[in-house]
Structures are given as structure tokens and as C-alpha cells.
Amino acid sequence: MYRLAAEGVLPHTPPMYRRLSAQLAQARREGRFPDLIDTVRTVHVSPAWPSADSARMPRHK
């Protein structure tokens, strides 16, 4: 979208962006659009626990 808008092929307007977004969402729902995969960056996820009790550090005796 942005590359085509920068080259003047598509207008960079809110209606055009909404139309593109709607078309991509429909294609994803229909299985016609691949999953987006970023092979360059790493996703950092903070640690998570199912409950507060499981997150507590055990006491050393």
C-alpha cells in the first residue's frame, strides 16, 4: 500500500486504506491470504503464569 502510494499508483487516503484493509480481512477469513511472518525481527514476550500463586518464587529454607 505505502509503496504504491509513494509511487502515485494508489491514492494515500483514508477511504483507500479502509478498502484495502477490508479486502485483506475478507481474504484472510476465506483462507486466500497467507499468515504474515516477520523473519527479521524477534517478538519479545514477558513471562506469564496462570495464577499469582504459580508466579511466586519458592522460599529457601
C-alpha positions in Angstrom: 0.0 0.0 0.0 2.6 2.6 1.1 5.0 1.7 -1.7 2.2 2.0 -4.3 1.0 5.3 -2.7 4.6 6.7 -2.7 4.8 5.9 -6.4 1.5 7.6 -7.1 -0.2 4.3 -8.2 -2.8 4.4 -5.3 -4.1 7.4 -3.5 -2.9 7.6 0.1 -6.3 8.4 1.6 -8.4 7.1 4.5 -11.0 5.6 2.2 -8.4 3.7 0.1 -6.7 2.4 3.3 -10.1 1.2 4.7 -10.9 -0.5 1.4 -7.6 -2.3 1.3 -8.0 -3.3 5.0 -11.5 -4.7 4.4 -10.3 -6.7 1.3 -7.3 -8.2 3.2 -9.6 -9.1 6.2 -12.0 -10.8 3.8 -9.2 -12.7 2.1 -7.8 -13.9 5.5 -11.3 -15.1 6.5 -11.6 -17.0 3.3 -8.1 -18.5 3.6 -6.8 -16.7 0.5 -4.1 -14.7 2.3 -1.1 -16.2 3.9 -0.1 -15.7 7.5 2.1 -12.7 8.0 5.6 -13.8 9.0 8.4 -11.4 10.0 11.7 -13.2 9.5 13.8 -10.1 10.5 12.6 -9.1 14.0 12.2 -11.0 17.2 9.0 -10.8 19.3 9.8 -10.5 23.0 7.1 -11.8 25.3 7.1 -11.1 29.0 6.9 -14.2 31.2 3.4 -15.2 32.2 1.9 -17.5 34.8 -1.6 -19.0 35.1 -2.0 -17.7 38.6 -0.4 -15.4 41.3 0.5 -18.5 43.4 2.4 -20.1 40.5 4.3 -16.9 39.9 5.7 -16.6 43.4 9.3 -17.6 44.0 9.7 -20.6 46.3 11.3 -19.7 49.7 14.6 -21.3 50.5 14.9 -22.9 54.0 
